[in-house]
């Protein structure tokens, strides 16, 4: 309970200290020109990436995009694929790109039928957290619909499963650092998930251990895979009704939620 309260306090402290918003002078048209000429190869002309290892940017908070680009340029966030692209970006360019992508519409996604149960498990963690591990609900920062709190907490809805999983694993390993360590603390408590959905223990002698995690203890673990499948729907699974099950030729399940 103490750990959960600490993480919640960290979230609030980061939220009130974040440099909100981007300049009102940001030029989305100028951002579009650069985005379509330079960024489109990886992120798509409208910010809807076709490659699962490159994130969707459509609908993402403008300030969050600008902030991440600044972190990549300064070296605070290391993304080798982006080094050459951010080298000549000015703060104005970053704001313009953010304004353009924020104005684009993310395309809806669907969950393969085989992943429905994993998505529902992920939903429970997303909405309720995990009390025994001191993990706060993801909705605290990313909201029930996954759209986040601009500009501090990013949109995670409609994101590629592979990209989301990669980022959580990077937070878990420490390869990527979040401000205040919030995501590092949360992701550390998530387990790796194999194809068979077998959950691995997270507290082992070889791992760094959060407070309260004794050496060698086989602590309860929470599946990353399920959370990612819930995020990737665009609308986190709330309930599954027969009316939403359609044969779409590829045995995909359409998930909707009631807001």
Buried (B, 14 or more C-beta within 10 A) or exposed (E): EEBBEBBBEBBEEBBEEBEEBBBEEBBBEBBBEBBEEEBBEBBBEBBBBEEBEBBBBBBBBBBBBBBBBBBBBEEEBEBEEBEEBBEEBEEBBBBBBBBBBBBBEBBEBBBBBEBBEBBBBBBBBBBEBBEEBBBBBBBBBBBBBBBBBBBBBBBBBBBBBBBBBBBBBBBBEEEBBBBBBBBBBBBBBBBBBEEEEEBEBBBBEEBEBBEEBEEEEEBBBBBBBBBBBBBBBBBBBBEBEEEEBEEEEEEBBBBBBEE
